Amino acid sequence: ALQKPSNGAAKTTVSQTPYSIGYIGLGYVDAAVKLIAVDGVEPSEATVLDGSYPISRYLYMITNGEPTGLAKAFIEFVLSSEGQDIIAVEGFIKL
């Protein structure tokens, strides 16, 4: 097994290695790699959100105590409509 330091590196390795399989975030999928179904469920925004696709993960923002200042402003921006729109444009799933 190969371990790669990032989604991009994993995608590149899988796309260039015949018969390989890997796990990357849905936002990194493009024509270079194929998605596979698990138990007949195709990965998509809808199947991740409804929980029917079994391979997904949450991303967390962790602060040292209650966020203040720039940390609080950043979290508020990410959770705002504008921040969520950027997340979607970049190929990730909105909250």
Secondary structure as GFF3:
##gff-version 3
##sequence-region A 1 95
A	DSSP	alpha_helix	7	16	.	.	.	ID=ss1
A	DSSP	three_ten_helix	26	28	.	.	.	ID=ss2
A	DSSP	alpha_helix	45	49	.	.	.	ID=ss3
A	DSSP	alpha_helix	69	79	.	.	.	ID=ss4
A	DSSP	alpha_helix	81	89	.	.	.	ID=ss5
###
